[in-house]
């Protein structure tokens, strides 16, 4: 029979051991960076729907939908997060992951980054958000 004791001050049996603090390994890139980031325009059937960005110096990369894109912009987040996770799982850094997807075939929901797309360097991930919010007016 197992050594079953009850800890009255926690209300749980001792056989489970210490359950906190929980520490889980991060499996995705961070979605915020205070360091400079490179970003590229993402298009779907010729229409700008957002920006793919990544940092050279931090473990941060993400897709930022363009303001005013509605469901198309929101739906594009899933395929891009999946693509970035695949690249991270393959051992790519955030910047390598972004560069890897430049010029790859367009996803039916997420769009793509054209091989000849011009990237921009912005001061941080908030700069990408500002760019995406102003893109409607361009």
Short mmCIF file of the C-alpha atoms (twelve columns), coordinates in Angstrom:
data_MODEL
# 
_entry.id   MODEL 
# 
loop_
_atom_site.group_PDB 
_atom_site.id 
_atom_site.type_symbol 
_atom_site.label_atom_id 
_atom_site.label_alt_id 
_atom_site.label_comp_id 
_atom_site.label_asym_id 
_atom_site.label_seq_id 
_atom_site.Cartn_x 
_atom_site.Cartn_y 
_atom_site.Cartn_z 
_atom_site.pdbx_PDB_model_num 
ATOM 1   C CA . UNK A 1   0.000   0.000  0.000   1 
ATOM 2   C CA . UNK A 2   1.288   3.472  -0.868  1 
ATOM 3   C CA . UNK A 3   2.328   5.944  1.763   1 
ATOM 4   C CA . UNK A 4   -0.854  7.989  1.789   1 
ATOM 5   C CA . UNK A 5   -0.761  10.936 4.121   1 
ATOM 6   C CA . UNK A 6   -2.920  13.972 4.212   1 
ATOM 7   C CA . UNK A 7   -1.527  17.480 4.593   1 
ATOM 8   C CA . UNK A 8   -4.180  19.333 6.560   1 
ATOM 9   C CA . UNK A 9   -2.788  22.787 5.710   1 
ATOM 10  C CA . UNK A 10  -3.006  22.216 1.920   1 
ATOM 11  C CA . UNK A 11  -5.931  19.829 1.718   1 
ATOM 12  C CA . UNK A 12  -4.156  17.423 -0.592  1 
ATOM 13  C CA . UNK A 13  -2.422  14.076 -0.215  1 
ATOM 14  C CA . UNK A 14  1.388   14.133 -0.007  1 
ATOM 15  C CA . UNK A 15  1.935   11.468 -2.649  1 
ATOM 16  C CA . UNK A 16  1.512   14.040 -5.410  1 
ATOM 17  C CA . UNK A 17  4.547   15.997 -4.300  1 
ATOM 18  C CA . UNK A 18  5.015   19.705 -4.788  1 
ATOM 19  C CA . UNK A 19  2.722   20.855 -7.584  1 
ATOM 20  C CA . UNK A 20  3.893   24.415 -7.784  1 
ATOM 21  C CA . UNK A 21  5.316   26.501 -9.114  1 
ATOM 22  C CA . UNK A 22  4.441   25.089 -12.501 1 
ATOM 23  C CA . UNK A 23  7.196   25.456 -15.041 1 
ATOM 24  C CA . UNK A 24  6.410   24.635 -18.612 1 
ATOM 25  C CA . UNK A 25  8.851   24.799 -21.462 1 
ATOM 26  C CA . UNK A 26  7.920   27.463 -23.974 1 
ATOM 27  C CA . UNK A 27  7.236   25.924 -27.385 1 
ATOM 28  C CA . UNK A 28  6.533   29.076 -29.389 1 
ATOM 29  C CA . UNK A 29  8.312   32.336 -30.046 1 
ATOM 30  C CA . UNK A 30  7.456   35.268 -27.826 1 
ATOM 31  C CA . UNK A 31  4.952   37.688 -29.343 1 
ATOM 32  C CA . UNK A 32  6.579   40.848 -27.961 1 
ATOM 33  C CA . UNK A 33  10.056  42.246 -28.414 1 
ATOM 34  C CA . UNK A 34  11.674  45.401 -27.072 1 
ATOM 35  C CA . UNK A 35  14.613  44.842 -29.426 1 
ATOM 36  C CA . UNK A 36  14.628  45.881 -33.098 1 
ATOM 37  C CA . UNK A 37  12.595  43.626 -35.399 1 
ATOM 38  C CA . UNK A 38  12.487  42.945 -39.123 1 
ATOM 39  C CA . UNK A 39  9.034   42.833 -40.661 1 
ATOM 40  C CA . UNK A 40  7.693   41.823 -44.054 1 
ATOM 41  C CA . UNK A 41  4.317   42.457 -45.683 1 
ATOM 42  C CA . UNK A 42  2.025   39.434 -45.899 1 
ATOM 43  C CA . UNK A 43  -0.398  39.327 -48.816 1 
ATOM 44  C CA . UNK A 44  -3.339  37.071 -49.598 1 
ATOM 45  C CA . UNK A 45  -4.441  36.983 -53.247 1 
ATOM 46  C CA . UNK A 46  -2.662  40.295 -53.824 1 
ATOM 47  C CA . UNK A 47  -4.106  42.130 -50.812 1 
ATOM 48  C CA . UNK A 48  -1.969  43.250 -47.854 1 
ATOM 49  C CA . UNK A 49  -3.363  41.467 -44.769 1 
ATOM 50  C CA . UNK A 50  -0.617  41.987 -42.199 1 
ATOM 51  C CA . UNK A 51  3.049   41.738 -41.300 1 
ATOM 52  C CA . UNK A 52  5.341   38.879 -40.368 1 
ATOM 53  C CA . UNK A 53  8.097   39.987 -38.030 1 
ATOM 54  C CA . UNK A 54  11.009  38.562 -36.073 1 
ATOM 55  C CA . UNK A 55  13.886  39.728 -33.943 1 
ATOM 56  C CA . UNK A 56  17.535  38.947 -34.650 1 
ATOM 57  C CA . UNK A 57  18.528  39.214 -30.986 1 
ATOM 58  C CA . UNK A 58  15.546  37.868 -29.018 1 
ATOM 59  C CA . UNK A 59  13.322  34.797 -29.191 1 
ATOM 60  C CA . UNK A 60  10.359  36.756 -30.586 1 
ATOM 61  C CA . UNK A 61  8.435   36.466 -33.846 1 
ATOM 62  C CA . UNK A 62  4.774   36.721 -34.807 1 
ATOM 63  C CA . UNK A 63  2.201   37.793 -37.376 1 
ATOM 64  C CA . UNK A 64  0.393   41.106 -36.885 1 
ATOM 65  C CA . UNK A 65  -2.848  41.487 -38.868 1 
ATOM 66  C CA . UNK A 66  -3.509  44.724 -40.682 1 
ATOM 67  C CA . UNK A 67  -6.237  46.885 -39.186 1 
ATOM 68  C CA . UNK A 68  -9.452  46.670 -41.147 1 
ATOM 69  C CA . UNK A 69  -8.854  43.172 -42.475 1 
ATOM 70  C CA . UNK A 70  -11.559 41.656 -40.261 1 
ATOM 71  C CA . UNK A 71  -11.871 37.884 -40.490 1 
ATOM 72  C CA . UNK A 72  -9.155  37.557 -43.145 1 
ATOM 73  C CA . UNK A 73  -6.563  39.168 -40.865 1 
ATOM 74  C CA . UNK A 74  -7.679  37.233 -37.821 1 
ATOM 75  C CA . UNK A 75  -7.783  33.907 -39.702 1 
ATOM 76  C CA . UNK A 76  -4.252  34.448 -40.998 1 
ATOM 77  C CA . UNK A 77  -2.838  34.330 -37.465 1 
ATOM 78  C CA . UNK A 78  -3.383  30.570 -37.147 1 
ATOM 79  C CA . UNK A 79  -1.381  29.494 -40.193 1 
ATOM 80  C CA . UNK A 80  1.440   31.914 -39.348 1 
ATOM 81  C CA . UNK A 81  1.685   30.760 -35.754 1 
ATOM 82  C CA . UNK A 82  1.746   27.157 -36.998 1 
ATOM 83  C CA . UNK A 83  4.474   27.984 -39.520 1 
ATOM 84  C CA . UNK A 84  6.576   29.807 -36.922 1 
ATOM 85  C CA . UNK A 85  6.162   26.941 -34.455 1 
ATOM 86  C CA . UNK A 86  7.271   24.453 -37.122 1 
ATOM 87  C CA . UNK A 87  10.385  26.540 -37.741 1 
ATOM 88  C CA . UNK A 88  11.101  26.847 -34.006 1 
ATOM 89  C CA . UNK A 89  10.641  23.095 -33.554 1 
ATOM 90  C CA . UNK A 90  13.191  22.611 -36.352 1 
ATOM 91  C CA . UNK A 91  15.699  24.670 -34.344 1 
ATOM 92  C CA . UNK A 92  15.438  27.984 -36.169 1 
ATOM 93  C CA . UNK A 93  15.915  31.281 -34.345 1 
ATOM 94  C CA . UNK A 94  13.107  33.838 -34.619 1 
ATOM 95  C CA . UNK A 95  14.880  35.735 -37.404 1 
ATOM 96  C CA . UNK A 96  15.749  32.537 -39.278 1 
ATOM 97  C CA . UNK A 97  12.112  31.429 -39.024 1 
ATOM 98  C CA . UNK A 98  10.866  34.662 -40.592 1 
ATOM 99  C CA . UNK A 99  13.469  34.538 -43.378 1 
ATOM 100 C CA . UNK A 100 12.595  30.890 -44.045 1 
ATOM 101 C CA . UNK A 101 8.994   31.759 -44.934 1 
ATOM 102 C CA . UNK A 102 9.886   34.624 -47.285 1 
ATOM 103 C CA . UNK A 103 9.170   33.432 -50.821 1 
ATOM 104 C CA . UNK A 104 7.392   30.234 -49.772 1 
ATOM 105 C CA . UNK A 105 4.014   29.393 -51.385 1 
ATOM 106 C CA . UNK A 106 0.985   31.339 -50.211 1 
ATOM 107 C CA . UNK A 107 -1.196  29.622 -47.609 1 
ATOM 108 C CA . UNK A 108 -4.921  29.700 -48.580 1 
ATOM 109 C CA . UNK A 109 -5.801  31.355 -45.240 1 
ATOM 110 C CA . UNK A 110 -2.534  32.914 -44.090 1 
ATOM 111 C CA . UNK A 111 -1.217  34.338 -47.320 1 
ATOM 112 C CA . UNK A 112 2.487   34.625 -47.960 1 
ATOM 113 C CA . UNK A 113 5.507   36.889 -48.168 1 
ATOM 114 C CA . UNK A 114 6.646   37.466 -51.734 1 
ATOM 115 C CA . UNK A 115 10.239  36.514 -52.509 1 
ATOM 116 C CA . UNK A 116 10.951  40.093 -53.594 1 
ATOM 117 C CA . UNK A 117 9.172   41.719 -50.613 1 
ATOM 118 C CA . UNK A 118 11.074  44.560 -49.014 1 
ATOM 119 C CA . UNK A 119 11.480  44.198 -45.276 1 
ATOM 120 C CA . UNK A 120 11.640  47.000 -42.759 1 
ATOM 121 C CA . UNK A 121 13.568  47.298 -39.533 1 
ATOM 122 C CA . UNK A 122 11.475  48.721 -36.716 1 
ATOM 123 C CA . UNK A 123 12.548  49.584 -33.152 1 
ATOM 124 C CA . UNK A 124 10.370  46.894 -31.517 1 
ATOM 125 C CA . UNK A 125 7.190   44.826 -31.927 1 
ATOM 126 C CA . UNK A 126 5.041   47.844 -31.031 1 
ATOM 127 C CA . UNK A 127 6.378   49.452 -34.197 1 
ATOM 128 C CA . UNK A 128 4.876   46.584 -36.191 1 
ATOM 129 C CA . UNK A 129 1.523   47.141 -34.482 1 
ATOM 130 C CA . UNK A 130 1.675   50.856 -35.329 1 
ATOM 131 C CA . UNK A 131 2.545   50.036 -38.943 1 
ATOM 132 C CA . UNK A 132 -0.353  47.553 -39.191 1 
ATOM 133 C CA . UNK A 133 -2.792  50.086 -37.743 1 
ATOM 134 C CA . UNK A 134 -1.691  52.753 -40.246 1 
ATOM 135 C CA . UNK A 135 -1.654  50.413 -43.228 1 
ATOM 136 C CA . UNK A 136 -5.327  51.063 -44.001 1 
ATOM 137 C CA . UNK A 137 -4.540  54.675 -44.752 1 
ATOM 138 C CA . UNK A 138 -1.635  53.937 -47.131 1 
# 
